[in-house]
Amino acid sequence: MLEDLGPSLLDLVHGNPGLADDVGGVVIHDPGDEVSYPSQAIVLGVGVYGAGEISRLLMELSTYGAAALVVRGPVERSEDLAAVSAASGVALITVTQGASWSQLTALLRTLLTEGDVGDAGAEMLGGVPSGDLFALANAVATLLDAPITIEDRRSRILAFSGRQDEADQSRVATILARQVPNGYLRILESRGVFGELYRSDRPVYIAPATIEEGETALPRVAVAVRAGDEFLGSVWAAVREPLSPDREQAFQDAAKLVALHLLRYRAGADAQNRLRADLVSTVLEGGAGAAQALDRLGFVNEPTVVMAMGLSAQTGDHAHVAAERQRLTSALGIHLNAVQPRSALALLGDVAYAIVPVPGDPEAGRMRASQIAGNFMERTGRRPGAVIGIGSVATEPSALGRSRTSADRALRVLLSGRTGRRVAAIADVYIDTLLLELRDSVAVYGDEPLTPVARLATYDTKHQSHLVETLRAWLDAFGDIPTASANLFVHPNTFRYRIRRVAEVAEIDLGDPSVRFALMLQLRLLPDPVPQADKES
């Protein structure tokens, strides 16, 4: 990480980066929130300033086994900070002024991506692991003795080599933004560089170009990357002089190898998504292979909970709804990657399932999952119509199937619109869940009992009366006539007459608590509100 991004972006202040093994992920430090720290995490200390605050955070992170703390520079080197870094085993790194935290987060997570899930070994293409564009960029940089970027068709950065600090300000801005600056693109377009690049198989030399007055700039050499007639992208080298014939030929040959890696990279992303979906599906089924699948997803004997995200009734064609569902799934993946990096997410059918690490205590786990889902709902707004059901906390792999079932049951209640909520754990909507399932049972068995509420509904239909509505209002108001009549905008005496008719027609004793409970249950099982006329006969 330091070799690829420093010293133009990162600077090691104190600590030994060689102590860290495989970095487990990138986490943003938030003193006001519980954050799950993977082992050997890179922690971004946003808003952490001063030697005292940095020292306290270093010692706190040592308890989580973090690898490094990144803070905004400059930070003055001192013996005290060096001692705290050494005692905690956490390296202290500064990020340069002007670099945004969001850019740094994206860069680090790209660098730390490990490739296909559960891949036991990598296929080699040209001596470089298949699909490893960063390793390939470094290999090409060695051939040309110049810093390299690999870009897609829209001039977005897919990978870059080390030694970027040897290039100019435009290159540094490109790396930080993961996109060639618009000003630089306009200059290249005005010179006809892209037209020449599309037409030629040979490397194209580009004279220095500056965006702002006073900047220094290096020339560029670029070569197109193609697979047959398809333009996949390009490779750019920041050079100080034109390439020699040998290096120009090596650059041209390297472009062919880059094409193979880009194709493998594209296919690998699709394969990784399919594999992850298969692993998540295996885990959620809770069978014999659940433990192994969970291990391949990176979970090791820790409590987890299943979240199920679905879309409420959507207008538009099937393709539009599918695209919206995929967009929300991707957004949820980004959100989980930021707040709980070790979560696993897959879209299975019409539902996006996430397996999220949580505290082992059932109540604490439910609250943490609800908080994560609620924060995501706040960010997406109400327009997409997404809802998230949260299952029970699973303390072992075999319990994840039950957590998935609970999440599905909660999701069904939310999709029905019975509660008006957008996020709910199964415990929050348990009674509503039972009512829906009881309605299912009635439909399956074809039961049509002549219940008191059914008699009232039949009477209402025949006489255009309001007896079901009256009973519902009376029960909702706990028998308070003034409140119930006000809710229906009728005179209390009219309401008293109607409630007497309810008892007569339904042949019930409203003074019996068990009768009142049965009536409330029957009303909740009605599939839809009964249409009412304006007046009672």
PyMOL commands that set and color helices and strands:
alter all, ss='L'
color gray80, all
select helices_A, chain A and resi 2-5+17-19+51-62+79-88+101-111+133-144+164-166+169-177+182-190+193-199+245-285+290-296+318-339+362-380+397-416+430-445+452-463+467-476+481-488+492-506+513-525
alter helices_A, ss='H'
color red, helices_A
select strands_A, chain A and resi 10-14+25-28+41-44+68-72+91-95+124-125+128-129+148-152+157-160+204-206+220-227+230-238+304-311+344-348+351-357+386-394+423-425
alter strands_A, ss='S'
color yellow, strands_A
deselect
rebuild
show_as cartoon
